[in-house]
Amino acid sequence: MSLINSFNSGHSAFSFDGGKLSAKDFFTIYLLSDLHLGSSSCNEPALKWVLKQAVKENARILINGDVLDAIFPNDLRRYTPSVLTEGLQGKDNLAKAMVKYAVDFLAPYKDRIDFIGTGNHEDSALKYNYADLTEDICIGLSTTGHTVEEGQYMGFLRYKFKMGTQLHSYIIYYTHGTGGSAPVSKGIIEFNRILTDVQGVDAVWAGHLHTCIITPYTNRLSISQSDTVLNKTVYGIRTPSFYGHTKGSYPARFGYRPMPIGGVRISLRGGYKRVKNSGGKKISGVRNVECTPIIVN
């Protein structure tokens, strides 16, 4: 490892075994972020519905930060007693109670959750309240048979597949996200900036802005070892939240507009194609990618 790479600790990277990639059946991943559990404004019924859909579709679940709302009394701008859900009000060890609340809520789906990243709310809890909420939630959900990986604020997620004798990957670059609500650009500018520096990925995924965007970036050209020109589509994905625009909520009090509630589904299917430069040899790979919003009305 070079001296530069040895200091590249701001990113985390995880690989997950996706098993066999089929040409008939989809491998499905649910992307969720900004759950804001523990807030009285969290739409828990909507979140449960989405998680149950993931179970029905045999999907893997990735969560990109802000699992908890994590608003503490020392947050003079956002805290009011009613900001906490009823189950957290009056708790002395509030950080411990928040973690238990999230673990209990997500426990029925823990074997499907592969990863939980850090959001700005968890980062603030660590900075001002000395509580690593993401780490504690991942520990609480992990079992001897399955580890829920704790991510940082940004990094890489790889699902590894086998199709025939060949190995394939689907790689997601994730960041919780930065900036304000971006009502005009919807956060597209952030994707453009990321893709000037990040290469070799199939999707760039962010949350944070509580809006939903799926945009394909086409004509990412490259060349294979067999001199075949490859034209790759990279998806820019922004997942919405589960934070409702209820009376007394932070967005309602400060005049933010209501935002969509839900997540994004990525469905992958394998396939074969013949490559002329390889003597007509059939090459397998991820041939079909469907990115669809999961919006709860």
Secondary structure, 3 states (H helix, E strand, C coil): CCHHHHCCCCCEEEEEEEEECCCCCCEEEEEECCCCECECCECHHHHHHHHHHHHHCCCEEEECCCCECCCCCCCCCCCCHHHECHHHCCCCCHHHHHHHHHHHHHHHHCCCEEEECCCHHHHHHHHHHCCCHHHHHHHHHCCCCCCCEECCCEEEEEEEEEECCEEEEEEEEEECCCCCCCCCCCCHHHHHHHCCCCCCCCEEEECCCCCCEEEEEEEEEEECCCCCEEEEEEEEEECCECECCCCCCHHHHCCCCCCCEEEEEEEEEEEEEEEHHHCCEEEEEEEEEEEEEEECC
